Amino acid sequence: MSYDNKSASNRDLTDTFFDFLAWVARALVWLGLGAFLVGLGFMMFYVFGPNLTDPGKIQQATNNILILSKVLDAGVLGLSVGLGYLYFGEETLGPLILVGSAALYFAPLALPSVAGTQSSAGTAALGAIQSAGVLGGVVGIIIVLLSVIVAVRERATLGAKKDTLKLGKDVKAEKTQNVLLGSCWQLPFCRKFVRDRCPIYHSKRTCWRELVGCMCEEEIIMNAMQNKPVAKNDLVAASAMIPRNHKLTDAQKRTRCKSCVIYNEHLRHKYRVTVPAIIGTYILLYLLLRSPLSTEFTGLITSTGRLIGSFTMTGSGHKVAAPPVWLPEILTAVIFVLALSYTLKIVEYLYFNLKI
């Protein structure tokens, strides 16, 4: 079998494998949706059903809820994992799963007052709904974290290359020239033949500040090809030799820079430096603010319970149980993860869309 045939065969196997994974994900979504509706429907029955007093029926209901809680958990897990695979990369996916999970978690604050008299079976059903919300929240957090990690990794390694593929395969990087946050002449794609005769290099400036460079001005290339002399030991004289294109406005020149492979490499370097700084800042803020924010979230959850109770006619004197200790901690972590995610998206937009 030839090399081309082997490559085609490998591609076919890869495509088949990913098609199979997509099929599994769609099956998980539909099966998960069915299990979720069945589990939630029966839980609603026990919440709104009759107040059981017979010990035998209470025990039977408790056993049923134990089984149905597993069905509900499996539904939430299948639905969230399947959607996570099919729509991974969608900015709203993780937050929407977290919102849905929060609705399940806070159900015990609203449903008892709507249902009226609450039986022990109804209480157990509400606990199962709340546990399903916690499970969905964990999956949502994982999806958000994975989205952040993948986005950072792709932009840090392929960001500039993705934006400059249109320049063609003949534009090659000089692997030995790659100084972090370096000047244009210290980055890949700056060709040594041109660099040795480039007035920008000898004046120690950068092409994106001068709005002219070897990737956009033919005069620099022509001077290099003609071996035109350039001042190599005089910064002022070299600066005076930088060609100026008066046919274009500065805005047009900046637009030209945004499509330059060298400038995009410079942006990728800025991204590589900015991302760790942002992550480190958020970690530091989390360590400093974790305790006070957890306390604030505890009060917020309690206040939310009272507010829901007032709207559901429970009465202002309704006593809301304090949330478990771990819940405010999770909420604090979720807020920081979401804030980090959208901060990185803003940075990515500034560097790779606006290209500033």
Residue pairs with C-beta under 8 A, 6 or more apart in sequence:
1 9
21 85
22 85
22 86
25 81
25 82
25 85
25 86
26 82
26 86
27 82
28 78
28 79
28 81
28 82
28 85
29 78
29 79
29 82
29 83
29 86
31 75
31 78
32 74
32 75
32 76
32 77
32 78
32 79
32 80
32 81
32 82
33 75
33 79
34 75
35 71
35 72
35 74
35 75
35 78
36 72
36 75
36 76
36 78
36 79
37 75
38 68
38 71
38 75
39 68
39 69
39 71
39 72
39 73
39 74
39 75
39 128
39 132
40 72
40 75
40 129
42 64
42 65
42 68
42 125
43 65
43 68
43 69
43 72
43 125
43 126
43 128
43 129
44 125
46 61
46 64
46 65
46 119
46 121
46 122
46 124
46 125
47 111
47 112
47 115
47 118
47 122
47 125
47 126
48 114
48 115
48 122
49 119
49 121
49 122
50 119
51 117
51 118
51 119
51 122
52 58
52 61
52 119
52 120
52 121
58 119
58 120
58 121
61 121
61 124
62 120
62 121
62 124
65 121
65 124
65 125
65 128
68 128
69 128
69 131
69 132
72 128
72 129
72 132
73 131
73 132
73 135
75 132
76 101
76 104
76 132
76 133
76 135
76 136
76 139
77 135
77 136
77 139
80 97
80 136
80 139
80 140
80 143
81 139
83 93
83 97
84 93
84 97
84 139
84 142
84 143
87 93
88 143
88 146
88 147
89 147
89 150
91 147
91 345
93 143
93 147
94 140
94 141
94 143
94 144
94 147
94 338
94 341
95 140
95 144
95 338
97 136
97 137
97 139
97 140
97 143
98 136
98 137
98 140
98 141
98 144
98 334
98 338
100 136
101 133
101 134
101 135
101 136
101 137
101 139
101 140
102 133
102 137
103 133
104 129
104 130
104 132
104 133
104 136
105 130
105 133
105 134
105 137
105 327
106 133
106 304
106 305
106 308
107 126
107 129
107 130
107 133
108 126
108 127
108 129
108 130
109 304
109 305
109 308
109 309
109 320
110 308
110 312
111 126
111 129
112 118
112 122
112 126
112 314
113 308
113 309
113 312
113 313
113 314
113 318
114 312
115 122
137 330
137 334
140 334
141 330
141 333
141 334
141 337
144 334
144 337
144 338
144 341
145 337
147 341
148 337
148 340
148 341
148 344
151 344
151 345
151 348
152 275
152 344
155 268
155 271
155 348
155 351
155 352
156 268
156 271
156 272
156 275
159 264
159 267
159 268
159 271
159 348
159 351
159 352
160 261
160 264
160 265
160 267
160 268
163 259
163 264
163 352
164 171
164 259
164 260
164 261
164 264
167 261
171 189
171 261
172 189
173 188
173 189
174 188
174 189
174 190
174 191
174 192
175 188
177 186
177 187
177 188
177 190
177 192
178 186
178 187
178 188
179 186
179 187
180 269
180 272
180 273
181 266
181 269
181 270
181 273
182 269
183 204
183 205
183 206
184 190
184 200
184 206
184 207
184 208
184 213
184 262
184 263
184 266
185 195
185 198
185 200
185 201
187 262
187 265
187 266
187 269
188 262
188 265
189 215
189 261
189 262
189 265
190 214
190 262
191 214
193 224
194 214
194 220
194 221
194 224
195 201
195 214
196 224
197 223
197 224
197 227
197 228
197 230
198 214
198 220
198 224
198 230
199 220
199 230
199 231
199 238
199 239
199 241
199 242
199 243
200 206
200 207
200 210
200 212
200 213
200 214
200 220
200 242
202 230
202 231
202 232
202 235
202 238
203 235
203 236
203 238
203 239
203 241
203 242
204 235
205 239
205 242
207 213
207 214
207 215
207 216
207 257
207 260
207 262
207 263
208 257
208 260
208 262
208 263
208 266
210 242
211 250
211 253
211 254
211 256
211 257
212 220
212 242
212 243
212 244
212 245
212 253
213 220
213 257
213 260
213 262
214 220
214 221
214 224
215 260
215 261
215 262
216 253
216 256
216 257
216 260
217 243
217 245
219 243
220 243
223 230
223 243
230 238
230 241
231 237
231 238
231 240
231 241
232 238
245 253
248 256
257 263
257 355
258 264
258 355
263 355
264 355
267 351
267 352
267 355
268 351
270 351
271 347
271 348
271 351
271 352
274 347
274 351
275 344
275 347
278 340
278 343
278 344
278 347
279 340
282 336
282 339
282 340
282 343
285 336
286 332
286 333
286 336
289 332
290 329
290 332
293 328
293 332
293 335
294 328
294 329
294 331
294 332
295 328
297 327
297 328
297 331
297 332
298 322
298 323
298 328
301 323
301 327
301 328
301 331
302 320
302 322
302 323
305 320
305 321
306 316
306 318
306 320
309 315
309 316
309 318
309 320
310 316
350 356
